[in-house]
Amino acid sequence: MRVTNDGGDFQVEVLLLSDVRGPASVAQTLYRETEASRELRMKVAAERKAMKQFEELPAGRPSKRDRRKIIQFRARG
């Protein structure tokens, strides 16, 4: 089964099903992430971390004009 969330895509094997909703600690015992998925997730995380080194951050807070542009840009999405 493929699961997608903010952390990326995960390939998991469903081991058991539960009849009732329970805590996350119990839910984690019901599935297992595949080894290939785990390796790919670690690789993507390392690449994302490496890219942060090259990211240029602005010197300070955005101006009012810049904030308006940011809001306008986000609204288009």
mmCIF file of the N, C-alpha and C atoms, coordinates in Angstrom:
data_MODEL
# 
_entry.id   MODEL 
# 
loop_
_atom_site.group_PDB 
_atom_site.id 
_atom_site.type_symbol 
_atom_site.label_atom_id 
_atom_site.label_alt_id 
_atom_site.label_comp_id 
_atom_site.label_asym_id 
_atom_site.label_entity_id 
_atom_site.label_seq_id 
_atom_site.pdbx_PDB_ins_code 
_atom_site.Cartn_x 
_atom_site.Cartn_y 
_atom_site.Cartn_z 
_atom_site.occupancy 
_atom_site.B_iso_or_equiv 
_atom_site.pdbx_formal_charge 
_atom_site.auth_seq_id 
_atom_site.auth_comp_id 
_atom_site.auth_asym_id 
_atom_site.auth_atom_id 
_atom_site.pdbx_PDB_model_num 
ATOM 1   N N  . MET A 1 1  ? 0.850   -1.166 0.000  1.00 0.00 ? 1  MET A N  1 
ATOM 2   C CA . MET A 1 1  ? 0.000   0.000  0.000  1.00 0.00 ? 1  MET A CA 1 
ATOM 3   C C  . MET A 1 1  ? 0.897   1.230  0.000  1.00 0.00 ? 1  MET A C  1 
ATOM 4   N N  . ARG A 1 2  ? 0.508   2.247  -0.759 1.00 0.00 ? 2  ARG A N  1 
ATOM 5   C CA . ARG A 1 2  ? 1.271   3.498  -0.832 1.00 0.00 ? 2  ARG A CA 1 
ATOM 6   C C  . ARG A 1 2  ? 0.550   4.564  -0.012 1.00 0.00 ? 2  ARG A C  1 
ATOM 7   N N  . VAL A 1 3  ? 1.324   5.259  0.837  1.00 0.00 ? 3  VAL A N  1 
ATOM 8   C CA . VAL A 1 3  ? 0.805   6.333  1.683  1.00 0.00 ? 3  VAL A CA 1 
ATOM 9   C C  . VAL A 1 3  ? 1.567   7.596  1.330  1.00 0.00 ? 3  VAL A C  1 
ATOM 10  N N  . THR A 1 4  ? 0.835   8.705  1.148  1.00 0.00 ? 4  THR A N  1 
ATOM 11  C CA . THR A 1 4  ? 1.456   9.991  0.832  1.00 0.00 ? 4  THR A CA 1 
ATOM 12  C C  . THR A 1 4  ? 1.074   11.006 1.900  1.00 0.00 ? 4  THR A C  1 
ATOM 13  N N  . ASN A 1 5  ? 2.094   11.713 2.424  1.00 0.00 ? 5  ASN A N  1 
ATOM 14  C CA . ASN A 1 5  ? 1.847   12.804 3.373  1.00 0.00 ? 5  ASN A CA 1 
ATOM 15  C C  . ASN A 1 5  ? 2.928   13.852 3.194  1.00 0.00 ? 5  ASN A C  1 
ATOM 16  N N  . ASP A 1 6  ? 3.033   14.798 4.125  1.00 0.00 ? 6  ASP A N  1 
ATOM 17  C CA . ASP A 1 6  ? 4.015   15.872 4.006  1.00 0.00 ? 6  ASP A CA 1 
ATOM 18  C C  . ASP A 1 6  ? 5.443   15.358 3.964  1.00 0.00 ? 6  ASP A C  1 
ATOM 19  N N  . GLY A 1 7  ? 5.691   14.227 4.574  1.00 0.00 ? 7  GLY A N  1 
ATOM 20  C CA . GLY A 1 7  ? 7.031   13.662 4.605  1.00 0.00 ? 7  GLY A CA 1 
ATOM 21  C C  . GLY A 1 7  ? 7.422   12.974 3.318  1.00 0.00 ? 7  GLY A C  1 
ATOM 22  N N  . GLY A 1 8  ? 6.487   12.754 2.418  1.00 0.00 ? 8  GLY A N  1 
ATOM 23  C CA . GLY A 1 8  ? 6.771   12.101 1.151  1.00 0.00 ? 8  GLY A CA 1 
ATOM 24  C C  . GLY A 1 8  ? 5.895   10.880 0.948  1.00 0.00 ? 8  GLY A C  1 
ATOM 25  N N  . ASP A 1 9  ? 6.336   9.998  0.052  1.00 0.00 ? 9  ASP A N  1 
ATOM 26  C CA . ASP A 1 9  ? 5.615   8.760  -0.231 1.00 0.00 ? 9  ASP A CA 1 
ATOM 27  C C  . ASP A 1 9  ? 6.222   7.620  0.567  1.00 0.00 ? 9  ASP A C  1 
ATOM 28  N N  . PHE A 1 10 ? 5.361   6.768  1.095  1.00 0.00 ? 10 PHE A N  1 
ATOM 29  C CA . PHE A 1 10 ? 5.792   5.606  1.854  1.00 0.00 ? 10 PHE A CA 1 
ATOM 30  C C  . PHE A 1 10 ? 5.160   4.369  1.253  1.00 0.00 ? 10 PHE A C  1 
ATOM 31  N N  . GLN A 1 11 ? 5.917   3.307  1.178  1.00 0.00 ? 11 GLN A N  1 
ATOM 32  C CA . GLN A 1 11 ? 5.399   2.007  0.754  1.00 0.00 ? 11 GLN A CA 1 
ATOM 33  C C  . GLN A 1 11 ? 5.348   1.151  2.011  1.00 0.00 ? 11 GLN A C  1 
ATOM 34  N N  . VAL A 1 12 ? 4.148   0.720  2.417  1.00 0.00 ? 12 VAL A N  1 
ATOM 35  C CA . VAL A 1 12 ? 3.997   -0.051 3.649  1.00 0.00 ? 12 VAL A CA 1 
ATOM 36  C C  . VAL A 1 12 ? 3.321   -1.379 3.375  1.00 0.00 ? 12 VAL A C  1 
ATOM 37  N N  . GLU A 1 13 ? 3.597   -2.326 4.252  1.00 0.00 ? 13 GLU A N  1 
ATOM 38  C CA . GLU A 1 13 ? 2.923   -3.619 4.235  1.00 0.00 ? 13 GLU A CA 1 
ATOM 39  C C  . GLU A 1 13 ? 1.949   -3.637 5.397  1.00 0.00 ? 13 GLU A C  1 
ATOM 40  N N  . VAL A 1 14 ? 0.694   -3.934 5.115  1.00 0.00 ? 14 VAL A N  1 
ATOM 41  C CA . VAL A 1 14 ? -0.308  -4.019 6.167  1.00 0.00 ? 14 VAL A CA 1 
ATOM 42  C C  . VAL A 1 14 ? -0.195  -5.403 6.788  1.00 0.00 ? 14 VAL A C  1 
ATOM 43  N N  . LEU A 1 15 ? 0.047   -5.451 8.101  1.00 0.00 ? 15 LEU A N  1 
ATOM 44  C CA . LEU A 1 15 ? 0.224   -6.719 8.803  1.00 0.00 ? 15 LEU A CA 1 
ATOM 45  C C  . LEU A 1 15 ? -1.080  -7.220 9.417  1.00 0.00 ? 15 LEU A C  1 
ATOM 46  N N  . LEU A 1 16 ? -1.829  -6.315 10.032 1.00 0.00 ? 16 LEU A N  1 
ATOM 47  C CA . LEU A 1 16 ? -3.095  -6.648 10.688 1.00 0.00 ? 16 LEU A CA 1 
ATOM 48  C C  . LEU A 1 16 ? -4.075  -5.504 10.506 1.00 0.00 ? 16 LEU A C  1 
ATOM 49  N N  . LEU A 1 17 ? -5.353  -5.799 10.688 1.00 0.00 ? 17 LEU A N  1 
ATOM 50  C CA . LEU A 1 17 ? -6.378  -4.769 10.679 1.00 0.00 ? 17 LEU A CA 1 
ATOM 51  C C  . LEU A 1 17 ? -7.016  -4.711 12.055 1.00 0.00 ? 17 LEU A C  1 
ATOM 52  N N  . SER A 1 18 ? -7.423  -3.521 12.457 1.00 0.00 ? 18 SER A N  1 
ATOM 53  C CA . SER A 1 18 ? -8.062  -3.340 13.749 1.00 0.00 ? 18 SER A CA 1 
ATOM 54  C C  . SER A 1 18 ? -9.533  -3.029 13.549 1.00 0.00 ? 18 SER A C  1 
ATOM 55  N N  . ASP A 1 19 ? -10.364 -3.521 14.451 1.00 0.00 ? 19 ASP A N  1 
ATOM 56  C CA . ASP A 1 19 ? -11.801 -3.261 14.378 1.00 0.00 ? 19 ASP A CA 1 
ATOM 57  C C  . ASP A 1 19 ? -12.171 -1.916 14.982 1.00 0.00 ? 19 ASP A C  1 
ATOM 58  N N  . VAL A 1 20 ? -11.302 -1.375 15.843 1.00 0.00 ? 20 VAL A N  1 
ATOM 59  C CA . VAL A 1 20 ? -11.601 -0.124 16.528 1.00 0.00 ? 20 VAL A CA 1 
ATOM 60  C C  . VAL A 1 20 ? -10.455 0.853  16.336 1.00 0.00 ? 20 VAL A C  1 
ATOM 61  N N  . ARG A 1 21 ? -10.788 2.117  16.451 1.00 0.00 ? 21 ARG A N  1 
ATOM 62  C CA . ARG A 1 21 ? -9.765  3.167  16.375 1.00 0.00 ? 21 ARG A CA 1 
ATOM 63  C C  . ARG A 1 21 ? -9.017  3.190  17.703 1.00 0.00 ? 21 ARG A C  1 
ATOM 64  N N  . GLY A 1 22 ? -7.701  3.298  17.621 1.00 0.00 ? 22 GLY A N  1 
ATOM 65  C CA . GLY A 1 22 ? -6.909  3.290  18.838 1.00 0.00 ? 22 GLY A CA 1 
ATOM 66  C C  . GLY A 1 22 ? -5.769  4.274  18.770 1.00 0.00 ? 22 GLY A C  1 
ATOM 67  N N  . PRO A 1 23 ? -4.879  4.224  19.751 1.00 0.00 ? 23 PRO A N  1 
ATOM 68  C CA . PRO A 1 23 ? -3.750  5.153  19.786 1.00 0.00 ? 23 PRO A CA 1 
ATOM 69  C C  . PRO A 1 23 ? -2.728  4.842  18.688 1.00 0.00 ? 23 PRO A C  1 
ATOM 70  N N  . ALA A 1 24 ? -1.908  5.846  18.383 1.00 0.00 ? 24 ALA A N  1 
ATOM 71  C CA . ALA A 1 24 ? -0.900  5.711  17.330 1.00 0.00 ? 24 ALA A CA 1 
ATOM 72  C C  . ALA A 1 24 ? 0.099   4.608  17.646 1.00 0.00 ? 24 ALA A C  1 
ATOM 73  N N  . SER A 1 25 ? 0.423   4.420  18.921 1.00 0.00 ? 25 SER A N  1 
ATOM 74  C CA . SER A 1 25 ? 1.391   3.384  19.287 1.00 0.00 ? 25 SER A CA 1 
ATOM 75  C C  . SER A 1 25 ? 0.883   1.997  18.899 1.00 0.00 ? 25 SER A C  1 
ATOM 76  N N  . VAL A 1 26 ? -0.412  1.782  18.995 1.00 0.00 ? 26 VAL A N  1 
ATOM 77  C CA . VAL A 1 26 ? -0.998  0.499  18.588 1.00 0.00 ? 26 VAL A CA 1 
ATOM 78  C C  . VAL A 1 26 ? -1.061  0.422  17.070 1.00 0.00 ? 26 VAL A C  1 
ATOM 79  N N  . ALA A 1 27 ? -1.417  1.524  16.416 1.00 0.00 ? 27 ALA A N  1 
ATOM 80  C CA . ALA A 1 27 ? -1.513  1.546  14.956 1.00 0.00 ? 27 ALA A CA 1 
ATOM 81  C C  . ALA A 1 27 ? -0.169  1.233  14.305 1.00 0.00 ? 27 ALA A C  1 
ATOM 82  N N  . GLN A 1 28 ? 0.915   1.673  14.912 1.00 0.00 ? 28 GLN A N  1 
ATOM 83  C CA . GLN A 1 28 ? 2.244   1.424  14.340 1.00 0.00 ? 28 GLN A CA 1 
ATOM 84  C C  . GLN A 1 28 ? 2.607   -0.048 14.332 1.00 0.00 ? 28 GLN A C  1 
ATOM 85  N N  . THR A 1 29 ? 1.970   -0.845 15.149 1.00 0.00 ? 29 THR A N  1 
ATOM 86  C CA . THR A 1 29 ? 2.243   -2.283 15.156 1.00 0.00 ? 29 THR A CA 1 
ATOM 87  C C  . THR A 1 29 ? 1.465   -3.006 14.065 1.00 0.00 ? 29 THR A C  1 
ATOM 88  N N  . LEU A 1 30 ? 0.550   -2.326 13.396 1.00 0.00 ? 30 LEU A N  1 
ATOM 89  C CA . LEU A 1 30 ? -0.301  -2.946 12.390 1.00 0.00 ? 30 LEU A CA 1 
ATOM 90  C C  . LEU A 1 30 ? 0.274   -2.869 10.977 1.00 0.00 ? 30 LEU A C  1 
ATOM 91  N N  . TYR A 1 31 ? 1.338   -2.107 10.791 1.00 0.00 ? 31 TYR A N  1 
ATOM 92  C CA . TYR A 1 31 ? 1.954   -2.004 9.465  1.00 0.00 ? 31 TYR A CA 1 
ATOM 93  C C  . TYR A 1 31 ? 3.466   -1.920 9.597  1.00 0.00 ? 31 TYR A C  1 
ATOM 94  N N  . ARG A 1 32 ? 4.151   -2.129 8.455  1.00 0.00 ? 32 ARG A N  1 
ATOM 95  C CA . ARG A 1 32 ? 5.615   -2.048 8.438  1.00 0.00 ? 32 ARG A CA 1 
ATOM 96  C C  . ARG A 1 32 ? 6.029   -1.404 7.122  1.00 0.00 ? 32 ARG A C  1 
ATOM 97  N N  . GLU A 1 33 ? 6.928   -0.424 7.204  1.00 0.00 ? 33 GLU A N  1 
ATOM 98  C CA . GLU A 1 33 ? 7.441   0.230  6.007  1.00 0.00 ? 33 GLU A CA 1 
ATOM 99  C C  . GLU A 1 33 ? 8.428   -0.700 5.323  1.00 0.00 ? 33 GLU A C  1 
ATOM 100 N N  . THR A 1 34 ? 8.361   -0.781 3.992  1.00 0.00 ? 34 THR A N  1 
ATOM 101 C CA . THR A 1 34 ? 9.280   -1.650 3.264  1.00 0.00 ? 34 THR A CA 1 
ATOM 102 C C  . THR A 1 34 ? 10.693  -1.078 3.319  1.00 0.00 ? 34 THR A C  1 
ATOM 103 N N  . GLU A 1 35 ? 11.663  -1.939 3.181  1.00 0.00 ? 35 GLU A N  1 
ATOM 104 C CA . GLU A 1 35 ? 13.072  -1.526 3.247  1.00 0.00 ? 35 GLU A CA 1 
ATOM 105 C C  . GLU A 1 35 ? 13.409  -0.559 2.112  1.00 0.00 ? 35 GLU A C  1 
ATOM 106 N N  . ALA A 1 36 ? 12.909  -0.827 0.906  1.00 0.00 ? 36 ALA A N  1 
ATOM 107 C CA . ALA A 1 36 ? 13.178  0.061  -0.238 1.00 0.00 ? 36 ALA A CA 1 
ATOM 108 C C  . ALA A 1 36 ? 12.589  1.447  0.003  1.00 0.00 ? 36 ALA A C  1 
ATOM 109 N N  . SER A 1 37 ? 11.399  1.500  0.578  1.00 0.00 ? 37 SER A N  1 
ATOM 110 C CA . SER A 1 37 ? 10.755  2.777  0.877  1.00 0.00 ? 37 SER A CA 1 
ATOM 111 C C  . SER A 1 37 ? 11.554  3.545  1.920  1.00 0.00 ? 37 SER A C  1 
ATOM 112 N N  . ARG A 1 38 ? 12.039  2.858  2.929  1.00 0.00 ? 38 ARG A N  1 
ATOM 113 C CA . ARG A 1 38 ? 12.815  3.505  3.989  1.00 0.00 ? 38 ARG A CA 1 
ATOM 114 C C  . ARG A 1 38 ? 14.110  4.093  3.424  1.00 0.00 ? 38 ARG A C  1 
ATOM 115 N N  . GLU A 1 39 ? 14.795  3.330  2.561  1.00 0.00 ? 39 GLU A N  1 
ATOM 116 C CA . GLU A 1 39 ? 16.042  3.812  1.962  1.00 0.00 ? 39 GLU A CA 1 
ATOM 117 C C  . GLU A 1 39 ? 15.793  5.033  1.078  1.00 0.00 ? 39 GLU A C  1 
ATOM 118 N N  . LEU A 1 40 ? 14.719  4.987  0.278  1.00 0.00 ? 40 LEU A N  1 
ATOM 119 C CA . LEU A 1 40 ? 14.397  6.103  -0.600 1.00 0.00 ? 40 LEU A CA 1 
ATOM 120 C C  . LEU A 1 40 ? 14.045  7.340  0.219  1.00 0.00 ? 40 LEU A C  1 
ATOM 121 N N  . ARG A 1 41 ? 13.292  7.171  1.296  1.00 0.00 ? 41 ARG A N  1 
ATOM 122 C CA . ARG A 1 41 ? 12.902  8.287  2.155  1.00 0.00 ? 41 ARG A CA 1 
ATOM 123 C C  . ARG A 1 41 ? 14.130  8.925  2.796  1.00 0.00 ? 41 ARG A C  1 
ATOM 124 N N  . MET A 1 42 ? 15.085  8.103  3.248  1.00 0.00 ? 42 MET A N  1 
ATOM 125 C CA . MET A 1 42 ? 16.315  8.632  3.845  1.00 0.00 ? 42 MET A CA 1 
ATOM 126 C C  . MET A 1 42 ? 17.143  9.391  2.811  1.00 0.00 ? 42 MET A C  1 
ATOM 127 N N  . LYS A 1 43 ? 17.182  8.876  1.579  1.00 0.00 ? 43 LYS A N  1 
ATOM 128 C CA . LYS A 1 43 ? 17.940  9.521  0.501  1.00 0.00 ? 43 LYS A CA 1 
ATOM 129 C C  . LYS A 1 43 ? 17.340  10.890 0.181  1.00 0.00 ? 43 LYS A C  1 
ATOM 130 N N  . VAL A 1 44 ? 16.008  10.951 0.071  1.00 0.00 ? 44 VAL A N  1 
ATOM 131 C CA . VAL A 1 44 ? 15.335  12.210 -0.230 1.00 0.00 ? 44 VAL A CA 1 
ATOM 132 C C  . VAL A 1 44 ? 15.537  13.213 0.905  1.00 0.00 ? 44 VAL A C  1 
ATOM 133 N N  . ALA A 1 45 ? 15.495  12.742 2.147  1.00 0.00 ? 45 ALA A N  1 
ATOM 134 C CA . ALA A 1 45 ? 15.705  13.632 3.294  1.00 0.00 ? 45 ALA A CA 1 
ATOM 135 C C  . ALA A 1 45 ? 17.123  14.200 3.278  1.00 0.00 ? 45 ALA A C  1 
ATOM 136 N N  . ALA A 1 46 ? 18.114  13.371 2.933  1.00 0.00 ? 46 ALA A N  1 
ATOM 137 C CA . ALA A 1 46 ? 19.496  13.835 2.866  1.00 0.00 ? 46 ALA A CA 1 
ATOM 138 C C  . ALA A 1 46 ? 19.664  14.874 1.756  1.00 0.00 ? 46 ALA A C  1 
ATOM 139 N N  . GLU A 1 47 ? 19.013  14.635 0.610  1.00 0.00 ? 47 GLU A N  1 
ATOM 140 C CA . GLU A 1 47 ? 19.089  15.594 -0.494 1.00 0.00 ? 47 GLU A CA 1 
ATOM 141 C C  . GLU A 1 47 ? 18.441  16.923 -0.101 1.00 0.00 ? 47 GLU A C  1 
ATOM 142 N N  . ARG A 1 48 ? 17.310  16.848 0.582  1.00 0.00 ? 48 ARG A N  1 
ATOM 143 C CA . ARG A 1 48 ? 16.613  18.065 1.014  1.00 0.00 ? 48 ARG A CA 1 
ATOM 144 C C  . ARG A 1 48 ? 17.471  18.844 2.001  1.00 0.00 ? 48 ARG A C  1 
ATOM 145 N N  . LYS A 1 49 ? 18.146  18.125 2.889  1.00 0.00 ? 49 LYS A N  1 
ATOM 146 C CA . LYS A 1 49 ? 19.012  18.778 3.872  1.00 0.00 ? 49 LYS A CA 1 
ATOM 147 C C  . LYS A 1 49 ? 20.207  19.437 3.184  1.00 0.00 ? 49 LYS A C  1 
ATOM 148 N N  . ALA A 1 50 ? 20.757  18.777 2.172  1.00 0.00 ? 50 ALA A N  1 
ATOM 149 C CA . ALA A 1 50 ? 21.903  19.325 1.443  1.00 0.00 ? 50 ALA A CA 1 
ATOM 150 C C  . ALA A 1 50 ? 21.510  20.576 0.656  1.00 0.00 ? 50 ALA A C  1 
ATOM 151 N N  . MET A 1 51 ? 20.288  20.608 0.144  1.00 0.00 ? 51 MET A N  1 
ATOM 152 C CA . MET A 1 51 ? 19.840  21.765 -0.640 1.00 0.00 ? 51 MET A CA 1 
ATOM 153 C C  . MET A 1 51 ? 19.679  23.003 0.232  1.00 0.00 ? 51 MET A C  1 
ATOM 154 N N  . LYS A 1 52 ? 19.431  22.844 1.514  1.00 0.00 ? 52 LYS A N  1 
ATOM 155 C CA . LYS A 1 52 ? 19.272  23.993 2.400  1.00 0.00 ? 52 LYS A CA 1 
ATOM 156 C C  . LYS A 1 52 ? 20.559  24.805 2.502  1.00 0.00 ? 52 LYS A C  1 
ATOM 157 N N  . GLN A 1 53 ? 21.696  24.164 2.273  1.00 0.00 ? 53 GLN A N  1 
ATOM 158 C CA . GLN A 1 53 ? 22.975  24.866 2.335  1.00 0.00 ? 53 GLN A CA 1 
ATOM 159 C C  . GLN A 1 53 ? 23.072  25.918 1.239  1.00 0.00 ? 53 GLN A C  1 
ATOM 160 N N  . PHE A 1 54 ? 22.402  25.696 0.111  1.00 0.00 ? 54 PHE A N  1 
ATOM 161 C CA . PHE A 1 54 ? 22.505  26.597 -1.038 1.00 0.00 ? 54 PHE A CA 1 
ATOM 162 C C  . PHE A 1 54 ? 21.360  27.601 -1.097 1.00 0.00 ? 54 PHE A C  1 
ATOM 163 N N  . GLU A 1 55 ? 20.443  27.505 -0.159 1.00 0.00 ? 55 GLU A N  1 
ATOM 164 C CA . GLU A 1 55 ? 19.284  28.384 -0.142 1.00 0.00 ? 55 GLU A CA 1 
ATOM 165 C C  . GLU A 1 55 ? 19.671  29.765 0.382  1.00 0.00 ? 55 GLU A C  1 
ATOM 166 N N  . GLU A 1 56 ? 19.334  30.786 -0.391 1.00 0.00 ? 56 GLU A N  1 
ATOM 167 C CA . GLU A 1 56 ? 19.612  32.152 0.043  1.00 0.00 ? 56 GLU A CA 1 
ATOM 168 C C  . GLU A 1 56 ? 18.406  32.693 0.782  1.00 0.00 ? 56 GLU A C  1 
ATOM 169 N N  . LEU A 1 57 ? 18.609  33.108 2.005  1.00 0.00 ? 57 LEU A N  1 
ATOM 170 C CA . LEU A 1 57 ? 17.529  33.674 2.789  1.00 0.00 ? 57 LEU A CA 1 
ATOM 171 C C  . LEU A 1 57 ? 17.584  35.192 2.705  1.00 0.00 ? 57 LEU A C  1 
ATOM 172 N N  . PRO A 1 58 ? 16.437  35.847 2.739  1.00 0.00 ? 58 PRO A N  1 
ATOM 173 C CA . PRO A 1 58 ? 16.442  37.307 2.698  1.00 0.00 ? 58 PRO A CA 1 
ATOM 174 C C  . PRO A 1 58 ? 17.129  37.893 3.926  1.00 0.00 ? 58 PRO A C  1 
ATOM 175 N N  . ALA A 1 59 ? 17.640  39.103 3.782  1.00 0.00 ? 59 ALA A N  1 
ATOM 176 C CA . ALA A 1 59 ? 18.390  39.742 4.864  1.00 0.00 ? 59 ALA A CA 1 
ATOM 177 C C  . ALA A 1 59 ? 17.510  40.094 6.051  1.00 0.00 ? 59 ALA A C  1 
ATOM 178 N N  . GLY A 1 60 ? 16.269  40.452 5.817  1.00 0.00 ? 60 GLY A N  1 
ATOM 179 C CA . GLY A 1 60 ? 15.387  40.855 6.913  1.00 0.00 ? 60 GLY A CA 1 
ATOM 180 C C  . GLY A 1 60 ? 13.943  40.526 6.600  1.00 0.00 ? 60 GLY A C  1 
ATOM 181 N N  . ARG A 1 61 ? 13.079  41.194 7.305  1.00 0.00 ? 61 ARG A N  1 
ATOM 182 C CA . ARG A 1 61 ? 11.650  40.988 7.092  1.00 0.00 ? 61 ARG A CA 1 
ATOM 183 C C  . ARG A 1 61 ? 11.232  41.568 5.746  1.00 0.00 ? 61 ARG A C  1 
ATOM 184 N N  . PRO A 1 62 ? 10.215  40.978 5.120  1.00 0.00 ? 62 PRO A N  1 
ATOM 185 C CA . PRO A 1 62 ? 9.754   41.536 3.851  1.00 0.00 ? 62 PRO A CA 1 
ATOM 186 C C  . PRO A 1 62 ? 9.064   42.882 4.069  1.00 0.00 ? 62 PRO A C  1 
ATOM 187 N N  . SER A 1 63 ? 9.175   43.729 3.075  1.00 0.00 ? 63 SER A N  1 
ATOM 188 C CA . SER A 1 63 ? 8.503   45.029 3.150  1.00 0.00 ? 63 SER A CA 1 
ATOM 189 C C  . SER A 1 63 ? 7.009   44.812 2.915  1.00 0.00 ? 63 SER A C  1 
ATOM 190 N N  . LYS A 1 64 ? 6.242   45.861 3.100  1.00 0.00 ? 64 LYS A N  1 
ATOM 191 C CA . LYS A 1 64 ? 4.800   45.762 2.889  1.00 0.00 ? 64 LYS A CA 1 
ATOM 192 C C  . LYS A 1 64 ? 4.511   45.367 1.438  1.00 0.00 ? 64 LYS A C  1 
ATOM 193 N N  . ARG A 1 65 ? 5.275   45.940 0.521  1.00 0.00 ? 65 ARG A N  1 
ATOM 194 C CA . ARG A 1 65 ? 5.119   45.615 -0.897 1.00 0.00 ? 65 ARG A CA 1 
ATOM 195 C C  . ARG A 1 65 ? 5.446   44.142 -1.156 1.00 0.00 ? 65 ARG A C  1 
ATOM 196 N N  . ASP A 1 66 ? 6.529   43.674 -0.543 1.00 0.00 ? 66 ASP A N  1 
ATOM 197 C CA . ASP A 1 66 ? 6.904   42.269 -0.691 1.00 0.00 ? 66 ASP A CA 1 
ATOM 198 C C  . ASP A 1 66 ? 5.836   41.345 -0.111 1.00 0.00 ? 66 ASP A C  1 
ATOM 199 N N  . ARG A 1 67 ? 5.285   41.704 1.054  1.00 0.00 ? 67 ARG A N  1 
ATOM 200 C CA . ARG A 1 67 ? 4.240   40.885 1.672  1.00 0.00 ? 67 ARG A CA 1 
ATOM 201 C C  . ARG A 1 67 ? 3.022   40.787 0.760  1.00 0.00 ? 67 ARG A C  1 
ATOM 202 N N  . ARG A 1 68 ? 2.656   41.892 0.119  1.00 0.00 ? 68 ARG A N  1 
ATOM 203 C CA . ARG A 1 68 ? 1.521   41.868 -0.810 1.00 0.00 ? 68 ARG A CA 1 
ATOM 204 C C  . ARG A 1 68 ? 1.798   40.932 -1.980 1.00 0.00 ? 68 ARG A C  1 
ATOM 205 N N  . LYS A 1 69 ? 3.032   40.970 -2.488 1.00 0.00 ? 69 LYS A N  1 
ATOM 206 C CA . LYS A 1 69 ? 3.394   40.069 -3.588 1.00 0.00 ? 69 LYS A CA 1 
ATOM 207 C C  . LYS A 1 69 ? 3.333   38.610 -3.137 1.00 0.00 ? 69 LYS A C  1 
ATOM 208 N N  . ILE A 1 70 ? 3.790   38.330 -1.920 1.00 0.00 ? 70 ILE A N  1 
ATOM 209 C CA . ILE A 1 70 ? 3.753   36.977 -1.392 1.00 0.00 ? 70 ILE A CA 1 
ATOM 210 C C  . ILE A 1 70 ? 2.319   36.496 -1.253 1.00 0.00 ? 70 ILE A C  1 
ATOM 211 N N  . ILE A 1 71 ? 1.460   37.328 -0.709 1.00 0.00 ? 71 ILE A N  1 
ATOM 212 C CA . ILE A 1 71 ? 0.045   36.969 -0.547 1.00 0.00 ? 71 ILE A CA 1 
ATOM 213 C C  . ILE A 1 71 ? -0.607  36.733 -1.904 1.00 0.00 ? 71 ILE A C  1 
ATOM 214 N N  . GLN A 1 72 ? -0.296  37.585 -2.858 1.00 0.00 ? 72 GLN A N  1 
ATOM 215 C CA . GLN A 1 72 ? -0.849  37.444 -4.215 1.00 0.00 ? 72 GLN A CA 1 
ATOM 216 C C  . GLN A 1 72 ? -0.351  36.147 -4.861 1.00 0.00 ? 72 GLN A C  1 
ATOM 217 N N  . PHE A 1 73 ? 0.918   35.827 -4.674 1.00 0.00 ? 73 PHE A N  1 
ATOM 218 C CA . PHE A 1 73 ? 1.496   34.613 -5.235 1.00 0.00 ? 73 PHE A CA 1 
ATOM 219 C C  . PHE A 1 73 ? 0.844   33.371 -4.629 1.00 0.00 ? 73 PHE A C  1 
ATOM 220 N N  . ARG A 1 74 ? 0.666   33.358 -3.314 1.00 0.00 ? 74 ARG A N  1 
ATOM 221 C CA . ARG A 1 74 ? 0.054   32.211 -2.649 1.00 0.00 ? 74 ARG A CA 1 
ATOM 222 C C  . ARG A 1 74 ? -1.395  32.023 -3.054 1.00 0.00 ? 74 ARG A C  1 
ATOM 223 N N  . ALA A 1 75 ? -2.097  33.107 -3.350 1.00 0.00 ? 75 ALA A N  1 
ATOM 224 C CA . ALA A 1 75 ? -3.514  33.028 -3.725 1.00 0.00 ? 75 ALA A CA 1 
ATOM 225 C C  . ALA A 1 75 ? -3.688  32.378 -5.084 1.00 0.00 ? 75 ALA A C  1 
ATOM 226 N N  . ARG A 1 76 ? -2.672  32.486 -5.946 1.00 0.00 ? 76 ARG A N  1 
ATOM 227 C CA . ARG A 1 76 ? -2.757  31.890 -7.284 1.00 0.00 ? 76 ARG A CA 1 
ATOM 228 C C  . ARG A 1 76 ? -2.715  30.372 -7.247 1.00 0.00 ? 76 ARG A C  1 
ATOM 229 N N  . GLY A 1 77 ? -2.006  29.799 -6.250 1.00 0.00 ? 77 GLY A N  1 
ATOM 230 C CA . GLY A 1 77 ? -1.728  28.382 -6.151 1.00 0.00 ? 77 GLY A CA 1 
ATOM 231 C C  . GLY A 1 77 ? -2.897  27.521 -6.187 1.00 0.00 ? 77 GLY A C  1 
# 
